[in-house]
Amino acid sequence: MGLAADERQALSALFEEVGPDAPTLCDGWAARDLAAHLIVREHRLDASPGIMLPALAGYTKRVQDRYAAKPWPELVDQVRRGPAWYWPMAIGPLEELTNGAEFLVHHEDVRRAQPGWEPRPANPARDDAAWRLARQSAKLNLRKSPVGVELKTTDGRTAAVKAGNPVVTVTGDPVDLLLFVFGRDAVHLTYEGDESAVSRLRELSRGI
C-alpha cells in the first residue's frame, strides 16, 4: 500500500485503541470530531467545501457534528473503508496525491496527543514521502512567513522553502518537519537563526 492507505489503516486502528473521547492536537476536537471531519471530507460534497471556505464553515460544522454523534464503531469503520466510490479520491493515485499528508498528519495528531508519546521508528518509504510533502506544503503554508525558511533533515538534506532575510533553519526528522509545516507544536525540532526571527516563525507556525 501507499502512504495514504497505510496511514489510514494505522489511524483507524489507533482510533479503536484510544476511543472516541481521546484528545487530539486539533484544537477543540476529540477523536470522534476528527473522524467525523475525515468522513465529511470524503463523503459529503455538499459540506466538504466548508473545510476550506469560512463562509460555508457553519454548515460544515453542523454536518460534522451529526456524524460525530454516531456510534463510534460505525465512524471508525467508515474512516477505514475510505472515500465513497464516486469520490475522485477513491482512485488510487489521486488518493495518494490528496490524502498522504492528510492521514499522516492526523494520525500523528492522535498519537502525539496521548501521554508519553514518542516519535515512530524510522521508515524509509514513509519518511521520504513526508520529506517530499513537507517541501511541497511549505510553499503554501509558510508563504506569509516574515523570515526566510530552510528545512533540514537530521541526515543533512536541505530545502529552501521561503525566501527572505534573515533565514531560519528548522532541523528534524521528516515527519516532524511536516507537522511543523502544518502548525503542530508536538515536534522534536531545532531552530537556527536570529532569536527574534525564530520567535516570529514559530508564532506564525502555531497560527497555521
N, C-alpha and C positions, 0 to 999 in steps of 0.2 A: 504494500500500500504506500501511498504518498504521505507527505507531511500532514495535510488536512485530514485525511482519513485516519491516520494514526492518532493524531491529537483529539479528534472527535471521539474515538473509542476510549482513549485514556481519560478524557474528561467525563465521559458517561460513566465509566467505572468509578471515578472519584466522586461523582455526584451520589452514586449509590452508597459509597462508603461514608461520606460526611453528612448526608441528609439534607432536607430542604431548607433548614434554618441556619445552615453553616454560613459564616461570614465570607465575603469576597473582597477583593481590592477595588471593586466597582462601587463608588460612593453611594451609600444608601441601599445597596442591593444585597439580599441574601442569595443563597444558591438557587432558590426557586425563581427569583426575579431574573437571574442570569439565564437560566434555562428557558424561561418564557421569552426573553429577548432573542435568543437564538432561534426559537421556533417562529416567532413573528418575522424575523429576518428571512427565513427560508420558506414560509408558507403563506404569508398574508401580503399579497401585492397591494392591497388597499391600505395597509398600515405600515409597511416597511419604509416608505419614504420619510415618515416622521422620525426615523432614527437619525437622519442627517439634516432634515429641514425643521428648524424651530417652529415655524408657523403650523406645522402638522403634528408636533410632538404631543399635544394633549390627547388627540385621538389615538395615537400610537400607544401612549401610556395606558389608556382605558382598555384597549385590546390586550396589551401585555398583562395587565393586572388580572384580567379574566383568565388568561392562560395560567398565570401563577397560582390561581386558586384551585386548579385542577389537582387530582390525586398525583402525588409525587412519582410513583412508578410509571404513570402514563406520560408525564413530562419527560422523564429520563429516556423512556423508550422512543419517544418522538425525536428527541435530540440524536439518539444513537442511529436511528434509521436514516436521518439526513433529509435533504430537501424533497419537496413534492416532485413527482415525476415530470411535471410540466415546467418546473423551475429551471432556468438556464444553468444554475449551479449544480444540477443533477448530472450534467455532463462532466466526466472525469477531469479533463484538462481545465475546464472552467472552474471546477470546484477547487483544484489546486491553486489556480490563479487568484481566486477571490476569498478562499477560506483558510489558506495556510496561516497567515498572520492572525486571523480572527480566532481560530481554535487554539493555536499555540499560546497567544496572549491570554485568552480566557481560561485555558487550563491552568496557567500559572496564576491567574487571578484567584482561583480557588485554592491551589496548592499553597501559595505564599501568604494567604490569609489565615492559615492554620498555625497553631503554636508549634514552635520548634522546627519550622520548615528549613530545608537545606536545598541548594541547587541540585538538579538531577545530574547523574554522571554524564560525562561527555558522550556524545553520539555524533559521529562524523556527518551522517546524512542530515540529521535534524539541525546540527549546528551550522553546516554550510548553508542550508535553507534560511536559517534565522539571520545569518550574516547578510545574505542577499536581500532579505526582506527589510532588515534594519536600514541598509543603504538606500533602498528604494523609498521606504516610508519616510525617512528623514527629510527627503527633498520637499515633501509636502508638510509634514508635521512640524518641522523646525524652520519653516520659511520665514517666520516672524522673529526668529532669534535676533537679539540685538548684538550678538557677537558671532564670530566665525566658529564653526564646529568641525572637529575632526573626530571620527570614530576609530578606535584602535582595539583589535582583539588582543587577548593575552598571548597569542602566538605571533604577534607582530604585524598582522595585516592592517592596513590603514585605508581610510576613505575620507576625503574632504567633502562634507555633505552640505555645508553652508558657508558661503564666502563672507568674509568680514574681518574686522580687526578691532580688538585683539582676538586671537584664536584660543579656544578651549579644547583640549584633547580629552576625550572620555574613553577610558580603557576598561574592558571587562570581557567576559565570555559572550559569545554571540547572542544567546538568549537574553542575558541581562541588558545588552545594548538595545535589543529590540524592545524590551519592556521600557527602557528609558525613553526611547523614541515615542512610545505610546503613553508617556506620562506617569509611569509607575515608579513608586519610591522604594518598594521592597526589592532592592537590587544590590549586588556587590560590585561596585564600580570605584574607580579612582578618577580624579579630575586634575588636570594640569593646566595652569594658566593663571592670569591675574585674578586675585581673590575676588575683586568686585565683579569681574566678568563671569567667574564660576557661579557666584551667587545669582546673577541675573539669569544665567542659563538654567540653573536648577529651578528657579522660580517660574520661568516660562514652561519648563517641562511639567511641573506639577499642575499647570493650568490646561494642559492638552486634553 
